[in-house]
Every structure is written in C-alpha cells, then in structure tokens.
C-alpha cells in the first residue's frame, strides 16, 4: 500500500476529530445524529461553496470533510438514511 495513504488518512482523522470536538462546544447534544444525510450533504456543499468564494470565517474544508465523514458513519450504521 502506498505510504502516503496513511498520511492522508491521519490528516483526515485528525481534522474530523478536531472539528467534532470543537463542535461539541456549540452543539453539545450530538444533534448531528438527528440530521438527515441529505442535510449533511447540503451543509458540506455550502462549506465547499464558501471555500470557493474565499470566505475565511472558518475552516470550510475541515467542516465539509467532517460532514462527509458523518454521512459515511450514518450509512455504515444504517442511521438516518
């Protein structure tokens, strides 16, 4: 396996974990679990749009990546499909 895959996976892991921990400060109820997959897709898309328009109010790539990870989690656990 290409060793760069491990580096990429570590960056994704660290990014999603930090975004989730930071998100707990403003969303302490884990309400992300009650949001539909379609809504998570839309939120990820908005973050990508904001990144494209050079909005710097937050790390939009980290948030988009986290939303995508949430979608994979919900799919894997047959939740909220």
C-alpha positions as CSV (number, residue, x, y, z in Angstrom):
1,X,0.0,0.0,0.0
2,X,1.2,3.5,-0.8
3,X,2.5,5.0,2.5
4,X,1.1,8.4,1.6
5,X,-2.4,6.9,2.1
6,X,-1.6,6.5,5.8
7,X,-0.6,10.2,6.0
8,X,-3.7,11.3,4.1
9,X,-5.9,9.1,6.4
10,X,-4.2,10.6,9.5
11,X,-4.8,14.1,8.3
12,X,-8.5,13.3,7.7
13,X,-8.8,11.6,11.1
14,X,-7.2,14.5,12.9
15,X,-9.3,17.0,11.0
16,X,-12.6,15.3,11.7
17,X,-11.8,14.6,15.3
18,X,-10.8,18.3,16.0
19,X,-13.8,19.6,14.1
20,X,-16.1,17.3,16.1
21,X,-14.5,18.3,19.5
22,X,-14.8,22.0,18.6
23,X,-18.4,21.5,17.5
24,X,-19.3,20.0,20.9
25,X,-18.8,23.5,22.4
26,X,-21.7,24.9,20.3
27,X,-23.6,21.7,19.7
28,X,-23.3,19.7,23.0
29,X,-26.3,17.4,22.3
30,X,-24.8,15.5,19.4
31,X,-27.7,16.7,17.3
32,X,-25.7,15.8,14.1
33,X,-27.0,12.3,14.6
34,X,-30.6,13.6,14.1
35,X,-29.8,15.4,10.8
36,X,-30.7,13.7,7.6
37,X,-28.0,12.6,5.2
38,X,-29.4,15.0,2.6
39,X,-29.0,17.9,5.0
40,X,-25.4,16.8,5.8
41,X,-24.7,16.8,2.0
42,X,-26.2,20.3,1.6
43,X,-24.1,21.6,4.6
44,X,-20.9,20.1,3.1
45,X,-21.8,21.7,-0.2
46,X,-22.3,25.1,1.4
47,X,-18.8,24.8,3.1
48,X,-17.3,24.0,-0.3
49,X,-19.1,26.9,-1.9
50,X,-17.8,29.2,0.9
51,X,-14.3,27.9,0.4
52,X,-14.5,28.6,-3.3
53,X,-15.7,32.2,-2.6
54,X,-12.7,32.6,-0.3
55,X,-14.8,33.0,2.9
56,X,-12.3,32.7,5.8
57,X,-14.8,32.8,8.7
58,X,-14.0,29.1,9.5
59,X,-12.1,26.1,8.1
60,X,-14.7,25.2,5.4
61,X,-12.7,22.2,4.1
62,X,-12.5,20.8,7.6
63,X,-16.2,21.2,8.0
64,X,-17.0,19.7,4.6
65,X,-14.8,16.7,5.3
66,X,-16.4,16.2,8.7
67,X,-19.9,16.3,7.2
68,X,-18.8,13.7,4.7
69,X,-17.4,11.5,7.5
70,X,-20.7,11.9,9.3
71,X,-22.5,10.7,6.2
72,X,-20.3,7.6,6.0
73,X,-20.9,7.0,9.7
74,X,-24.7,7.2,9.3
75,X,-24.6,5.0,6.2
76,X,-22.4,2.4,7.9
77,X,-24.8,2.3,10.9
78,X,-27.9,2.4,8.8
79,X,-29.0,5.5,10.6
80,X,-30.9,8.4,9.1
81,X,-30.7,7.3,5.5
